Amino acid sequence: MIKSELIDRLGAENPHLTRREVERVVNTILDSMVDALAENGRVELRGFGAFSVRSRPARTGRNPRTGQAVDVPAKAVPFFKSGKELRERLNLSGDA
């Protein structure tokens, strides 16, 4: 599901809201999550999972085309850990 599909679905479930209002709500929630993560915070949605930030140290990589050594700077990357309820729902079918 992409963001526009989420907005459409929420709009269908809440006909008293306009598409613009639903879009504003979704953007506000996502912006708040990004702001919290940018401050090295953690965002937890019970039953769904938790988003956090992990640091990757600087390292020396290789250019795959030339094999030349390349310095890769340290960086922060988002990390997601699924919640128990999400894992259980994904594994209901037993196909895993």
C-alpha positions in Angstrom: 0.0 0.0 0.0 1.3 3.4 -0.9 0.4 6.7 0.8 -2.3 7.7 -1.7 -4.0 4.3 -1.2 -3.9 4.8 2.5 -5.5 8.3 2.1 -8.2 6.8 -0.2 -9.0 4.0 2.2 -9.2 6.3 5.2 -11.4 8.7 3.2 -13.8 5.8 2.3 -14.1 4.8 5.9 -14.7 8.4 7.0 -17.0 10.0 4.5 -17.6 13.0 6.7 -14.0 14.1 6.0 -12.8 15.5 2.8 -9.8 14.0 1.0 -7.8 17.1 1.8 -8.5 16.7 5.6 -7.6 13.0 5.5 -4.4 13.9 3.6 -3.5 16.5 6.2 -4.0 14.0 9.1 -1.8 11.4 7.4 0.9 13.9 6.7 0.8 15.2 10.2 1.2 11.7 11.6 4.1 10.8 9.3 5.8 14.2 9.9 5.5 13.7 13.6 7.1 10.2 13.3 10.0 11.6 11.2 10.6 14.5 13.6 10.8 12.1 16.5 13.2 9.8 14.7 15.3 12.8 13.6 15.8 13.7 17.3 17.1 10.1 17.9 13.8 9.2 19.4 11.7 6.1 19.1 8.2 5.6 17.6 6.2 2.7 18.9 2.8 1.7 17.5 1.5 -1.0 19.8 0.7 -4.2 18.0 2.4 -3.0 14.8 6.0 -2.3 15.7 8.6 0.1 16.7 10.8 2.5 14.6 14.2 3.6 15.9 17.4 5.0 14.6 20.6 3.0 14.4 24.1 4.4 13.7 26.4 2.8 11.2 30.1 3.5 11.7 32.3 4.9 8.9 34.0 2.2 6.9 36.0 1.5 3.8 34.0 0.1 0.9 34.8 -0.9 -2.6 33.6 0.5 -5.9 32.2 -2.7 -7.5 33.1 -1.5 -11.0 36.7 -0.6 -10.5 37.5 -2.3 -7.2 38.9 1.0 -5.9 38.7 1.6 -2.1 36.1 4.2 -1.2 35.5 5.9 2.2 31.9 5.5 3.3 31.0 8.1 6.0 29.1 7.2 9.2 25.4 7.5 9.0 22.1 7.0 10.8 19.6 4.6 9.3 16.0 3.8 10.3 15.3 0.4 11.9 11.9 -1.3 12.2 11.1 -4.1 14.7 7.7 -5.7 14.1 5.3 -6.1 17.0 4.0 -9.4 18.3 0.5 -8.9 16.9 1.9 -8.1 13.4 4.1 -11.2 13.4 1.3 -13.4 14.6 -1.1 -12.1 11.9 1.6 -12.6 9.2 2.1 -16.2 10.3 -1.5 -17.3 10.6 -1.5 -19.1 7.3 1.5 -21.3 8.4 3.1 -20.9 4.9 6.3 -19.4 6.4 
